[in-house]
Amino acid sequence: MAYHYYIYYRVDPERAETCAAKVRELIAEVGQATGVVGRALRKRGEPNLWMEIYEGVADDAKFEWELAEAVARLRFQEFLQEHTTRHIECFQD
């Protein structure tokens, strides 16, 4: 069984450029720790709504742990709009 993660959040417009670098760093760290290569998108017409996609995750527990550790280490919350958070949706085959 494979799991697919879709994570969306609203970025603080004043920190978007710095956040883009953090997203690349986050995706690289998660990829190194789990072997899952993610990608990032921005919503058309709503440039502050971003999404990370990680597909084909075999070990969901390890992936979620590594992702949470990387998000905390990179202090990702600092780049989000005030009073918002990351929303994680997981689907399976």
PDB file of N, CA, C and O in Angstrom, chain B, residues numbered from 101:
ATOM      1  N   MET B 101       0.843  -1.173   0.000  1.00  0.00           N
ATOM      2  CA  MET B 101       0.000   0.000   0.000  1.00  0.00           C
ATOM      3  C   MET B 101       0.892   1.241   0.000  1.00  0.00           C
ATOM      4  O   MET B 101       1.902   1.284   0.703  1.00  0.00           O
ATOM      5  N   ALA B 102       0.525   2.228  -0.773  1.00  0.00           N
ATOM      6  CA  ALA B 102       1.263   3.493  -0.823  1.00  0.00           C
ATOM      7  C   ALA B 102       0.368   4.620  -0.315  1.00  0.00           C
ATOM      8  O   ALA B 102      -0.850   4.605  -0.489  1.00  0.00           O
ATOM      9  N   TYR B 103       1.007   5.581   0.308  1.00  0.00           N
ATOM     10  CA  TYR B 103       0.310   6.755   0.838  1.00  0.00           C
ATOM     11  C   TYR B 103       0.764   7.990   0.075  1.00  0.00           C
ATOM     12  O   TYR B 103       1.894   8.066  -0.407  1.00  0.00           O
ATOM     13  N   HIS B 104      -0.136   8.946  -0.022  1.00  0.00           N
ATOM     14  CA  HIS B 104       0.130  10.175  -0.765  1.00  0.00           C
ATOM     15  C   HIS B 104      -0.291  11.355   0.117  1.00  0.00           C
ATOM     16  O   HIS B 104      -1.430  11.428   0.577  1.00  0.00           O
ATOM     17  N   TYR B 105       0.647  12.270   0.341  1.00  0.00           N
ATOM     18  CA  TYR B 105       0.423  13.394   1.251  1.00  0.00           C
ATOM     19  C   TYR B 105       0.291  14.696   0.470  1.00  0.00           C
ATOM     20  O   TYR B 105       1.072  14.992  -0.435  1.00  0.00           O
ATOM     21  N   TYR B 106      -0.716  15.453   0.851  1.00  0.00           N
ATOM     22  CA  TYR B 106      -0.992  16.764   0.273  1.00  0.00           C
ATOM     23  C   TYR B 106      -1.078  17.732   1.447  1.00  0.00           C
ATOM     24  O   TYR B 106      -1.978  17.636   2.281  1.00  0.00           O
ATOM     25  N   ILE B 107      -0.137  18.658   1.501  1.00  0.00           N
ATOM     26  CA  ILE B 107      -0.013  19.549   2.643  1.00  0.00           C
ATOM     27  C   ILE B 107      -0.150  20.978   2.138  1.00  0.00           C
ATOM     28  O   ILE B 107       0.624  21.424   1.290  1.00  0.00           O
ATOM     29  N   TYR B 108      -1.132  21.687   2.660  1.00  0.00           N
ATOM     30  CA  TYR B 108      -1.342  23.046   2.173  1.00  0.00           C
ATOM     31  C   TYR B 108      -1.343  24.033   3.332  1.00  0.00           C
ATOM     32  O   TYR B 108      -1.649  23.687   4.473  1.00  0.00           O
ATOM     33  N   TYR B 109      -0.987  25.283   3.001  1.00  0.00           N
ATOM     34  CA  TYR B 109      -0.846  26.318   4.016  1.00  0.00           C
ATOM     35  C   TYR B 109      -0.781  27.681   3.338  1.00  0.00           C
ATOM     36  O   TYR B 109      -0.548  27.788   2.134  1.00  0.00           O
ATOM     37  N   ARG B 110      -0.991  28.714   4.140  1.00  0.00           N
ATOM     38  CA  ARG B 110      -0.939  30.085   3.641  1.00  0.00           C
ATOM     39  C   ARG B 110       0.342  30.751   4.138  1.00  0.00           C
ATOM     40  O   ARG B 110       0.614  30.809   5.337  1.00  0.00           O
ATOM     41  N   VAL B 111       1.108  31.243   3.192  1.00  0.00           N
ATOM     42  CA  VAL B 111       2.387  31.870   3.486  1.00  0.00           C
ATOM     43  C   VAL B 111       2.194  33.365   3.719  1.00  0.00           C
ATOM     44  O   VAL B 111       1.406  34.015   3.032  1.00  0.00           O
ATOM     45  N   ASP B 112       2.918  33.897   4.689  1.00  0.00           N
ATOM     46  CA  ASP B 112       2.941  35.336   4.932  1.00  0.00           C
ATOM     47  C   ASP B 112       3.556  35.995   3.700  1.00  0.00           C
ATOM     48  O   ASP B 112       4.705  35.704   3.367  1.00  0.00           O
ATOM     49  N   PRO B 113       2.825  36.876   3.014  1.00  0.00           N
ATOM     50  CA  PRO B 113       3.341  37.479   1.777  1.00  0.00           C
ATOM     51  C   PRO B 113       4.685  38.177   1.963  1.00  0.00           C
ATOM     52  O   PRO B 113       5.500  38.205   1.040  1.00  0.00           O
ATOM     53  N   GLU B 114       4.923  38.736   3.136  1.00  0.00           N
ATOM     54  CA  GLU B 114       6.177  39.442   3.390  1.00  0.00           C
ATOM     55  C   GLU B 114       7.354  38.488   3.575  1.00  0.00           C
ATOM     56  O   GLU B 114       8.509  38.911   3.546  1.00  0.00           O
ATOM     57  N   ARG B 115       7.062  37.208   3.764  1.00  0.00           N
ATOM     58  CA  ARG B 115       8.125  36.222   3.989  1.00  0.00           C
ATOM     59  C   ARG B 115       8.165  35.163   2.882  1.00  0.00           C
ATOM     60  O   ARG B 115       8.842  34.143   3.019  1.00  0.00           O
ATOM     61  N   ALA B 116       7.442  35.406   1.793  1.00  0.00           N
ATOM     62  CA  ALA B 116       7.300  34.396   0.733  1.00  0.00           C
ATOM     63  C   ALA B 116       8.642  34.005   0.112  1.00  0.00           C
ATOM     64  O   ALA B 116       8.885  32.824  -0.135  1.00  0.00           O
ATOM     65  N   GLU B 117       9.498  34.963  -0.138  1.00  0.00           N
ATOM     66  CA  GLU B 117      10.773  34.642  -0.777  1.00  0.00           C
ATOM     67  C   GLU B 117      11.631  33.754   0.126  1.00  0.00           C
ATOM     68  O   GLU B 117      12.218  32.774  -0.331  1.00  0.00           O
ATOM     69  N   THR B 118      11.697  34.104   1.399  1.00  0.00           N
ATOM     70  CA  THR B 118      12.451  33.289   2.355  1.00  0.00           C
ATOM     71  C   THR B 118      11.792  31.936   2.530  1.00  0.00           C
ATOM     72  O   THR B 118      12.478  30.924   2.668  1.00  0.00           O
ATOM     73  N   CYS B 119      10.477  31.908   2.527  1.00  0.00           N
ATOM     74  CA  CYS B 119       9.744  30.650   2.688  1.00  0.00           C
ATOM     75  C   CYS B 119      10.022  29.708   1.525  1.00  0.00           C
ATOM     76  O   CYS B 119      10.129  28.497   1.722  1.00  0.00           O
ATOM     77  N   ALA B 120      10.139  30.240   0.338  1.00  0.00           N
ATOM     78  CA  ALA B 120      10.420  29.386  -0.830  1.00  0.00           C
ATOM     79  C   ALA B 120      11.724  28.623  -0.629  1.00  0.00           C
ATOM     80  O   ALA B 120      11.810  27.444  -0.970  1.00  0.00           O
ATOM     81  N   ALA B 121      12.724  29.277  -0.085  1.00  0.00           N
ATOM     82  CA  ALA B 121      13.998  28.614   0.192  1.00  0.00           C
ATOM     83  C   ALA B 121      13.817  27.555   1.271  1.00  0.00           C
ATOM     84  O   ALA B 121      14.409  26.479   1.184  1.00  0.00           O
ATOM     85  N   LYS B 122      13.011  27.842   2.283  1.00  0.00           N
ATOM     86  CA  LYS B 122      12.760  26.880   3.359  1.00  0.00           C
ATOM     87  C   LYS B 122      12.011  25.661   2.835  1.00  0.00           C
ATOM     88  O   LYS B 122      12.278  24.539   3.265  1.00  0.00           O
ATOM     89  N   VAL B 123      11.086  25.866   1.920  1.00  0.00           N
ATOM     90  CA  VAL B 123      10.346  24.744   1.339  1.00  0.00           C
ATOM     91  C   VAL B 123      11.304  23.831   0.588  1.00  0.00           C
ATOM     92  O   VAL B 123      11.228  22.609   0.713  1.00  0.00           O
ATOM     93  N   ARG B 124      12.198  24.415  -0.187  1.00  0.00           N
ATOM     94  CA  ARG B 124      13.192  23.597  -0.906  1.00  0.00           C
ATOM     95  C   ARG B 124      14.052  22.815   0.084  1.00  0.00           C
ATOM     96  O   ARG B 124      14.347  21.640  -0.133  1.00  0.00           O
ATOM     97  N   GLU B 125      14.446  23.466   1.155  1.00  0.00           N
ATOM     98  CA  GLU B 125      15.255  22.803   2.183  1.00  0.00           C
ATOM     99  C   GLU B 125      14.455  21.684   2.853  1.00  0.00           C
ATOM    100  O   GLU B 125      14.980  20.596   3.090  1.00  0.00           O
ATOM    101  N   LEU B 126      13.196  21.952   3.153  1.00  0.00           N
ATOM    102  CA  LEU B 126      12.328  20.956   3.779  1.00  0.00           C
ATOM    103  C   LEU B 126      12.178  19.724   2.881  1.00  0.00           C
ATOM    104  O   LEU B 126      12.337  18.592   3.339  1.00  0.00           O
ATOM    105  N   ILE B 127      11.878  19.949   1.621  1.00  0.00           N
ATOM    106  CA  ILE B 127      11.695  18.845   0.687  1.00  0.00           C
ATOM    107  C   ILE B 127      12.980  18.032   0.558  1.00  0.00           C
ATOM    108  O   ILE B 127      12.930  16.805   0.482  1.00  0.00           O
ATOM    109  N   ALA B 128      14.127  18.706   0.532  1.00  0.00           N
ATOM    110  CA  ALA B 128      15.412  18.004   0.438  1.00  0.00           C
ATOM    111  C   ALA B 128      15.671  17.168   1.689  1.00  0.00           C
ATOM    112  O   ALA B 128      16.097  16.018   1.586  1.00  0.00           O
ATOM    113  N   GLU B 129      15.418  17.734   2.865  1.00  0.00           N
ATOM    114  CA  GLU B 129      15.647  17.006   4.117  1.00  0.00           C
ATOM    115  C   GLU B 129      14.736  15.785   4.224  1.00  0.00           C
ATOM    116  O   GLU B 129      15.183  14.701   4.599  1.00  0.00           O
ATOM    117  N   VAL B 130      13.470  15.964   3.896  1.00  0.00           N
ATOM    118  CA  VAL B 130      12.533  14.841   3.956  1.00  0.00           C
ATOM    119  C   VAL B 130      12.933  13.774   2.941  1.00  0.00           C
ATOM    120  O   VAL B 130      12.855  12.578   3.224  1.00  0.00           O
ATOM    121  N   GLY B 131      13.355  14.207   1.773  1.00  0.00           N
ATOM    122  CA  GLY B 131      13.796  13.261   0.752  1.00  0.00           C
ATOM    123  C   GLY B 131      15.000  12.453   1.196  1.00  0.00           C
ATOM    124  O   GLY B 131      15.050  11.244   0.973  1.00  0.00           O
ATOM    125  N   GLN B 132      15.972  13.105   1.823  1.00  0.00           N
ATOM    126  CA  GLN B 132      17.159  12.399   2.316  1.00  0.00           C
ATOM    127  C   GLN B 132      16.797  11.403   3.406  1.00  0.00           C
ATOM    128  O   GLN B 132      17.343  10.300   3.450  1.00  0.00           O
ATOM    129  N   ALA B 133      15.879  11.786   4.283  1.00  0.00           N
ATOM    130  CA  ALA B 133      15.530  10.929   5.421  1.00  0.00           C
ATOM    131  C   ALA B 133      14.620   9.771   5.035  1.00  0.00           C
ATOM    132  O   ALA B 133      14.653   8.716   5.668  1.00  0.00           O
ATOM    133  N   THR B 134      13.803   9.965   3.991  1.00  0.00           N
ATOM    134  CA  THR B 134      12.778   8.963   3.684  1.00  0.00           C
ATOM    135  C   THR B 134      12.884   8.358   2.283  1.00  0.00           C
ATOM    136  O   THR B 134      12.298   7.308   2.020  1.00  0.00           O
ATOM    137  N   GLY B 135      13.614   9.000   1.397  1.00  0.00           N
ATOM    138  CA  GLY B 135      13.672   8.545   0.012  1.00  0.00           C
ATOM    139  C   GLY B 135      12.484   8.998  -0.812  1.00  0.00           C
ATOM    140  O   GLY B 135      12.361   8.629  -1.980  1.00  0.00           O
ATOM    141  N   VAL B 136      11.607   9.796  -0.220  1.00  0.00           N
ATOM    142  CA  VAL B 136      10.418  10.295  -0.916  1.00  0.00           C
ATOM    143  C   VAL B 136      10.718  11.700  -1.426  1.00  0.00           C
ATOM    144  O   VAL B 136      11.013  12.606  -0.646  1.00  0.00           O
ATOM    145  N   VAL B 137      10.642  11.868  -2.728  1.00  0.00           N
ATOM    146  CA  VAL B 137      10.911  13.167  -3.337  1.00  0.00           C
ATOM    147  C   VAL B 137       9.599  13.941  -3.443  1.00  0.00           C
ATOM    148  O   VAL B 137       8.660  13.510  -4.112  1.00  0.00           O
ATOM    149  N   GLY B 138       9.553  15.068  -2.784  1.00  0.00           N
ATOM    150  CA  GLY B 138       8.349  15.898  -2.812  1.00  0.00           C
ATOM    151  C   GLY B 138       8.455  16.990  -3.853  1.00  0.00           C
ATOM    152  O   GLY B 138       9.485  17.168  -4.503  1.00  0.00           O
ATOM    153  N   ARG B 139       7.363  17.714  -3.991  1.00  0.00           N
ATOM    154  CA  ARG B 139       7.345  18.882  -4.873  1.00  0.00           C
ATOM    155  C   ARG B 139       6.429  19.923  -4.260  1.00  0.00           C
ATOM    156  O   ARG B 139       5.600  19.605  -3.408  1.00  0.00           O
ATOM    157  N   ALA B 140       6.576  21.166  -4.693  1.00  0.00           N
ATOM    158  CA  ALA B 140       5.790  22.266  -4.142  1.00  0.00           C
ATOM    159  C   ALA B 140       5.070  23.005  -5.266  1.00  0.00           C
ATOM    160  O   ALA B 140       5.591  23.154  -6.371  1.00  0.00           O
ATOM    161  N   LEU B 141       3.868  23.461  -4.956  1.00  0.00           N
ATOM    162  CA  LEU B 141       3.043  24.206  -5.907  1.00  0.00           C
ATOM    163  C   LEU B 141       2.456  25.433  -5.217  1.00  0.00           C
ATOM    164  O   LEU B 141       2.385  25.502  -3.990  1.00  0.00           O
ATOM    165  N   ARG B 142       2.040  26.391  -6.025  1.00  0.00           N
ATOM    166  CA  ARG B 142       1.296  27.556  -5.535  1.00  0.00           C
ATOM    167  C   ARG B 142      -0.019  27.609  -6.290  1.00  0.00           C
ATOM    168  O   ARG B 142      -0.073  27.309  -7.483  1.00  0.00           O
ATOM    169  N   LYS B 143      -1.073  27.990  -5.595  1.00  0.00           N
ATOM    170  CA  LYS B 143      -2.390  28.005  -6.224  1.00  0.00           C
ATOM    171  C   LYS B 143      -2.510  29.156  -7.224  1.00  0.00           C
ATOM    172  O   LYS B 143      -2.154  30.297  -6.927  1.00  0.00           O
ATOM    173  N   ARG B 144      -3.008  28.839  -8.386  1.00  0.00           N
ATOM    174  CA  ARG B 144      -3.243  29.859  -9.404  1.00  0.00           C
ATOM    175  C   ARG B 144      -4.261  30.867  -8.885  1.00  0.00           C
ATOM    176  O   ARG B 144      -5.311  30.478  -8.372  1.00  0.00           O
ATOM    177  N   GLY B 145      -3.969  32.132  -9.009  1.00  0.00           N
ATOM    178  CA  GLY B 145      -4.883  33.191  -8.586  1.00  0.00           C
ATOM    179  C   GLY B 145      -4.882  33.443  -7.085  1.00  0.00           C
ATOM    180  O   GLY B 145      -5.573  34.343  -6.607  1.00  0.00           O
ATOM    181  N   GLU B 146      -4.123  32.666  -6.349  1.00  0.00           N
ATOM    182  CA  GLU B 146      -4.039  32.836  -4.892  1.00  0.00           C
ATOM    183  C   GLU B 146      -2.596  32.503  -4.479  1.00  0.00           C
ATOM    184  O   GLU B 146      -2.340  31.448  -3.898  1.00  0.00           O
ATOM    185  N   PRO B 147      -1.664  33.404  -4.781  1.00  0.00           N
ATOM    186  CA  PRO B 147      -0.242  33.093  -4.667  1.00  0.00           C
ATOM    187  C   PRO B 147       0.268  32.786  -3.256  1.00  0.00           C
ATOM    188  O   PRO B 147       1.382  32.284  -3.105  1.00  0.00           O
ATOM    189  N   ASN B 148      -0.508  33.072  -2.245  1.00  0.00           N
ATOM    190  CA  ASN B 148      -0.055  32.777  -0.882  1.00  0.00           C
ATOM    191  C   ASN B 148      -0.521  31.414  -0.381  1.00  0.00           C
ATOM    192  O   ASN B 148      -0.185  31.021   0.736  1.00  0.00           O
ATOM    193  N   LEU B 149      -1.288  30.687  -1.190  1.00  0.00           N
ATOM    194  CA  LEU B 149      -1.715  29.333  -0.833  1.00  0.00           C
ATOM    195  C   LEU B 149      -0.766  28.352  -1.516  1.00  0.00           C
ATOM    196  O   LEU B 149      -0.750  28.229  -2.740  1.00  0.00           O
ATOM    197  N   TRP B 150       0.014  27.664  -0.706  1.00  0.00           N
ATOM    198  CA  TRP B 150       1.042  26.751  -1.206  1.00  0.00           C
ATOM    199  C   TRP B 150       0.689  25.324  -0.834  1.00  0.00           C
ATOM    200  O   TRP B 150      -0.062  25.073   0.108  1.00  0.00           O
ATOM    201  N   MET B 151       1.255  24.386  -1.605  1.00  0.00           N
ATOM    202  CA  MET B 151       1.019  22.977  -1.329  1.00  0.00           C
ATOM    203  C   MET B 151       2.303  22.185  -1.573  1.00  0.00           C
ATOM    204  O   MET B 151       3.022  22.414  -2.546  1.00  0.00           O
ATOM    205  N   GLU B 152       2.569  21.247  -0.659  1.00  0.00           N
ATOM    206  CA  GLU B 152       3.629  20.266  -0.852  1.00  0.00           C
ATOM    207  C   GLU B 152       2.943  18.944  -1.172  1.00  0.00           C
ATOM    208  O   GLU B 152       1.890  18.631  -0.617  1.00  0.00           O
ATOM    209  N   ILE B 153       3.541  18.178  -2.062  1.00  0.00           N
ATOM    210  CA  ILE B 153       3.001  16.877  -2.447  1.00  0.00           C
ATOM    211  C   ILE B 153       4.107  15.838  -2.305  1.00  0.00           C
ATOM    212  O   ILE B 153       5.212  16.003  -2.823  1.00  0.00           O
ATOM    213  N   TYR B 154       3.788  14.780  -1.600  1.00  0.00           N
ATOM    214  CA  TYR B 154       4.706  13.647  -1.425  1.00  0.00           C
ATOM    215  C   TYR B 154       3.916  12.400  -1.782  1.00  0.00           C
ATOM    216  O   TYR B 154       2.937  12.070  -1.113  1.00  0.00           O
ATOM    217  N   GLU B 155       4.338  11.703  -2.840  1.00  0.00           N
ATOM    218  CA  GLU B 155       3.584  10.546  -3.309  1.00  0.00           C
ATOM    219  C   GLU B 155       4.416   9.269  -3.199  1.00  0.00           C
ATOM    220  O   GLU B 155       5.646   9.293  -3.236  1.00  0.00           O
ATOM    221  N   GLY B 156       3.702   8.159  -3.065  1.00  0.00           N
ATOM    222  CA  GLY B 156       4.357   6.863  -3.021  1.00  0.00           C
ATOM    223  C   GLY B 156       5.082   6.569  -1.720  1.00  0.00           C
ATOM    224  O   GLY B 156       6.115   5.899  -1.720  1.00  0.00           O
ATOM    225  N   VAL B 157       4.552   7.063  -0.617  1.00  0.00           N
ATOM    226  CA  VAL B 157       5.160   6.841   0.696  1.00  0.00           C
ATOM    227  C   VAL B 157       4.810   5.427   1.161  1.00  0.00           C
ATOM    228  O   VAL B 157       3.634   5.085   1.279  1.00  0.00           O
ATOM    229  N   ALA B 158       5.815   4.618   1.420  1.00  0.00           N
ATOM    230  CA  ALA B 158       5.580   3.241   1.867  1.00  0.00           C
ATOM    231  C   ALA B 158       5.448   3.150   3.385  1.00  0.00           C
ATOM    232  O   ALA B 158       4.576   2.444   3.893  1.00  0.00           O
ATOM    233  N   ASP B 159       6.304   3.857   4.105  1.00  0.00           N
ATOM    234  CA  ASP B 159       6.315   3.822   5.572  1.00  0.00           C
ATOM    235  C   ASP B 159       5.734   5.130   6.087  1.00  0.00           C
ATOM    236  O   ASP B 159       6.464   6.099   6.295  1.00  0.00           O
ATOM    237  N   ASP B 160       4.422   5.159   6.292  1.00  0.00           N
ATOM    238  CA  ASP B 160       3.756   6.398   6.673  1.00  0.00           C
ATOM    239  C   ASP B 160       4.202   6.912   8.035  1.00  0.00           C
ATOM    240  O   ASP B 160       4.327   8.123   8.216  1.00  0.00           O
ATOM    241  N   ALA B 161       4.443   6.030   8.993  1.00  0.00           N
ATOM    242  CA  ALA B 161       4.851   6.458  10.335  1.00  0.00           C
ATOM    243  C   ALA B 161       6.215   7.152  10.290  1.00  0.00           C
ATOM    244  O   ALA B 161       6.388   8.224  10.870  1.00  0.00           O
ATOM    245  N   LYS B 162       7.169   6.547   9.608  1.00  0.00           N
ATOM    246  CA  LYS B 162       8.499   7.160   9.494  1.00  0.00           C
ATOM    247  C   LYS B 162       8.415   8.477   8.736  1.00  0.00           C
ATOM    248  O   LYS B 162       9.038   9.463   9.130  1.00  0.00           O
ATOM    249  N   PHE B 163       7.652   8.498   7.657  1.00  0.00           N
ATOM    250  CA  PHE B 163       7.527   9.715   6.869  1.00  0.00           C
ATOM    251  C   PHE B 163       6.948  10.849   7.723  1.00  0.00           C
ATOM    252  O   PHE B 163       7.490  11.954   7.732  1.00  0.00           O
ATOM    253  N   GLU B 164       5.866  10.586   8.430  1.00  0.00           N
ATOM    254  CA  GLU B 164       5.230  11.621   9.242  1.00  0.00           C
ATOM    255  C   GLU B 164       6.164  12.117  10.338  1.00  0.00           C
ATOM    256  O   GLU B 164       6.198  13.311  10.633  1.00  0.00           O
ATOM    257  N   TRP B 165       6.919  11.208  10.941  1.00  0.00           N
ATOM    258  CA  TRP B 165       7.853  11.606  11.986  1.00  0.00           C
ATOM    259  C   TRP B 165       8.955  12.490  11.418  1.00  0.00           C
ATOM    260  O   TRP B 165       9.265  13.542  11.978  1.00  0.00           O
ATOM    261  N   GLU B 166       9.546  12.064  10.305  1.00  0.00           N
ATOM    262  CA  GLU B 166      10.626  12.834   9.680  1.00  0.00           C
ATOM    263  C   GLU B 166      10.133  14.198   9.209  1.00  0.00           C
ATOM    264  O   GLU B 166      10.833  15.199   9.358  1.00  0.00           O
ATOM    265  N   LEU B 167       8.939  14.239   8.645  1.00  0.00           N
ATOM    266  CA  LEU B 167       8.366  15.508   8.189  1.00  0.00           C
ATOM    267  C   LEU B 167       8.163  16.454   9.370  1.00  0.00           C
ATOM    268  O   LEU B 167       8.546  17.622   9.300  1.00  0.00           O
ATOM    269  N   ALA B 168       7.575  15.968  10.435  1.00  0.00           N
ATOM    270  CA  ALA B 168       7.330  16.805  11.621  1.00  0.00           C
ATOM    271  C   ALA B 168       8.646  17.316  12.208  1.00  0.00           C
ATOM    272  O   ALA B 168       8.746  18.479  12.601  1.00  0.00           O
ATOM    273  N   GLU B 169       9.648  16.450  12.266  1.00  0.00           N
ATOM    274  CA  GLU B 169      10.957  16.862  12.792  1.00  0.00           C
ATOM    275  C   GLU B 169      11.565  17.968  11.932  1.00  0.00           C
ATOM    276  O   GLU B 169      12.089  18.947  12.465  1.00  0.00           O
ATOM    277  N   ALA B 170      11.502  17.823  10.615  1.00  0.00           N
ATOM    278  CA  ALA B 170      12.075  18.818   9.718  1.00  0.00           C
ATOM    279  C   ALA B 170      11.317  20.140   9.804  1.00  0.00           C
ATOM    280  O   ALA B 170      11.935  21.205   9.805  1.00  0.00           O
ATOM    281  N   VAL B 171       9.998  20.087   9.876  1.00  0.00           N
ATOM    282  CA  VAL B 171       9.186  21.303   9.992  1.00  0.00           C
ATOM    283  C   VAL B 171       9.549  22.056  11.270  1.00  0.00           C
ATOM    284  O   VAL B 171       9.692  23.278  11.253  1.00  0.00           O
ATOM    285  N   ALA B 172       9.696  21.331  12.370  1.00  0.00           N
ATOM    286  CA  ALA B 172      10.052  21.959  13.642  1.00  0.00           C
ATOM    287  C   ALA B 172      11.466  22.537  13.590  1.00  0.00           C
ATOM    288  O   ALA B 172      11.691  23.673  14.009  1.00  0.00           O
ATOM    289  N   ARG B 173      12.408  21.762  13.081  1.00  0.00           N
ATOM    290  CA  ARG B 173      13.810  22.196  13.022  1.00  0.00           C
ATOM    291  C   ARG B 173      13.966  23.452  12.166  1.00  0.00           C
ATOM    292  O   ARG B 173      14.761  24.334  12.492  1.00  0.00           O
ATOM    293  N   LEU B 174      13.212  23.531  11.080  1.00  0.00           N
ATOM    294  CA  LEU B 174      13.301  24.685  10.178  1.00  0.00           C
ATOM    295  C   LEU B 174      12.426  25.856  10.632  1.00  0.00           C
ATOM    296  O   LEU B 174      12.401  26.910   9.997  1.00  0.00           O
ATOM    297  N   ARG B 175      11.717  25.657  11.729  1.00  0.00           N
ATOM    298  CA  ARG B 175      10.832  26.698  12.301  1.00  0.00           C
ATOM    299  C   ARG B 175       9.871  27.224  11.229  1.00  0.00           C
ATOM    300  O   ARG B 175       9.713  28.429  11.036  1.00  0.00           O
ATOM    301  N   PHE B 176       9.244  26.279  10.548  1.00  0.00           N
ATOM    302  CA  PHE B 176       8.406  26.578   9.394  1.00  0.00           C
ATOM    303  C   PHE B 176       7.216  27.469   9.734  1.00  0.00           C
ATOM    304  O   PHE B 176       6.789  28.276   8.909  1.00  0.00           O
ATOM    305  N   GLN B 177       6.686  27.330  10.932  1.00  0.00           N
ATOM    306  CA  GLN B 177       5.506  28.104  11.338  1.00  0.00           C
ATOM    307  C   GLN B 177       5.749  29.616  11.217  1.00  0.00           C
ATOM    308  O   GLN B 177       4.810  30.379  10.990  1.00  0.00           O
ATOM    309  N   GLU B 178       6.995  30.042  11.365  1.00  0.00           N
ATOM    310  CA  GLU B 178       7.328  31.467  11.290  1.00  0.00           C
ATOM    311  C   GLU B 178       7.036  32.083   9.922  1.00  0.00           C
ATOM    312  O   GLU B 178       6.938  33.305   9.805  1.00  0.00           O
ATOM    313  N   PHE B 179       6.896  31.260   8.897  1.00  0.00           N
ATOM    314  CA  PHE B 179       6.694  31.765   7.544  1.00  0.00           C
ATOM    315  C   PHE B 179       5.224  31.764   7.115  1.00  0.00           C
ATOM    316  O   PHE B 179       4.892  32.207   6.016  1.00  0.00           O
ATOM    317  N   LEU B 180       4.363  31.271   7.977  1.00  0.00           N
ATOM    318  CA  LEU B 180       2.941  31.201   7.642  1.00  0.00           C
ATOM    319  C   LEU B 180       2.215  32.462   8.058  1.00  0.00           C
ATOM    320  O   LEU B 180       2.674  33.211   8.921  1.00  0.00           O
ATOM    321  N   GLN B 181       1.075  32.681   7.430  1.00  0.00           N
ATOM    322  CA  GLN B 181       0.239  33.809   7.836  1.00  0.00           C
ATOM    323  C   GLN B 181      -0.178  33.620   9.284  1.00  0.00           C
ATOM    324  O   GLN B 181      -0.363  32.496   9.753  1.00  0.00           O
ATOM    325  N   GLU B 182      -0.321  34.723   9.975  1.00  0.00           N
ATOM    326  CA  GLU B 182      -0.704  34.692  11.384  1.00  0.00           C
ATOM    327  C   GLU B 182      -2.019  33.924  11.578  1.00  0.00           C
ATOM    328  O   GLU B 182      -2.956  34.071  10.794  1.00  0.00           O
ATOM    329  N   HIS B 183      -2.070  33.121  12.610  1.00  0.00           N
ATOM    330  CA  HIS B 183      -3.247  32.335  12.994  1.00  0.00           C
ATOM    331  C   HIS B 183      -3.592  31.239  11.981  1.00  0.00           C
ATOM    332  O   HIS B 183      -4.740  30.799  11.909  1.00  0.00           O
ATOM    333  N   THR B 184      -2.598  30.796  11.199  1.00  0.00           N
ATOM    334  CA  THR B 184      -2.836  29.689  10.281  1.00  0.00           C
ATOM    335  C   THR B 184      -1.854  28.564  10.594  1.00  0.00           C
ATOM    336  O   THR B 184      -0.904  28.747  11.355  1.00  0.00           O
ATOM    337  N   THR B 185      -2.095  27.413  10.002  1.00  0.00           N
ATOM    338  CA  THR B 185      -1.240  26.257  10.223  1.00  0.00           C
ATOM    339  C   THR B 185      -1.150  25.436   8.944  1.00  0.00           C
ATOM    340  O   THR B 185      -1.850  25.710   7.969  1.00  0.00           O
ATOM    341  N   ARG B 186      -0.293  24.438   8.957  1.00  0.00           N
ATOM    342  CA  ARG B 186      -0.185  23.499   7.838  1.00  0.00           C
ATOM    343  C   ARG B 186      -1.310  22.477   7.971  1.00  0.00           C
ATOM    344  O   ARG B 186      -1.580  21.984   9.067  1.00  0.00           O
ATOM    345  N   HIS B 187      -1.957  22.166   6.871  1.00  0.00           N
ATOM    346  CA  HIS B 187      -3.021  21.155   6.846  1.00  0.00           C
ATOM    347  C   HIS B 187      -2.513  19.954   6.067  1.00  0.00           C
ATOM    348  O   HIS B 187      -2.084  20.079   4.920  1.00  0.00           O
ATOM    349  N   ILE B 188      -2.565  18.791   6.701  1.00  0.00           N
ATOM    350  CA  ILE B 188      -2.035  17.583   6.075  1.00  0.00           C
ATOM    351  C   ILE B 188      -3.179  16.643   5.745  1.00  0.00           C
ATOM    352  O   ILE B 188      -3.983  16.295   6.610  1.00  0.00           O
ATOM    353  N   GLU B 189      -3.245  16.236   4.489  1.00  0.00           N
ATOM    354  CA  GLU B 189      -4.215  15.256   4.031  1.00  0.00           C
ATOM    355  C   GLU B 189      -3.438  14.064   3.496  1.00  0.00           C
ATOM    356  O   GLU B 189      -2.471  14.233   2.753  1.00  0.00           O
ATOM    357  N   CYS B 190      -3.857  12.855   3.870  1.00  0.00           N
ATOM    358  CA  CYS B 190      -3.183  11.655   3.421  1.00  0.00           C
ATOM    359  C   CYS B 190      -4.209  10.739   2.732  1.00  0.00           C
ATOM    360  O   CYS B 190      -5.278  10.450   3.270  1.00  0.00           O
ATOM    361  N   PHE B 191      -3.845  10.303   1.537  1.00  0.00           N
ATOM    362  CA  PHE B 191      -4.685   9.379   0.781  1.00  0.00           C
ATOM    363  C   PHE B 191      -3.906   8.097   0.547  1.00  0.00           C
ATOM    364  O   PHE B 191      -2.675   8.105   0.564  1.00  0.00           O
ATOM    365  N   GLN B 192      -4.602   7.015   0.332  1.00  0.00           N
ATOM    366  CA  GLN B 192      -3.921   5.741   0.084  1.00  0.00           C
ATOM    367  C   GLN B 192      -4.455   5.089  -1.172  1.00  0.00           C
ATOM    368  O   GLN B 192      -5.577   5.360  -1.600  1.00  0.00           O
ATOM    369  N   ASP B 193      -3.645   4.229  -1.759  1.00  0.00           N
ATOM    370  CA  ASP B 193      -4.075   3.467  -2.952  1.00  0.00           C
ATOM    371  C   ASP B 193      -5.094   2.431  -2.563  1.00  0.00           C
ATOM    372  O   ASP B 193      -5.577   1.689  -3.418  1.00  0.00           O
TER     373      ASP B 193
END
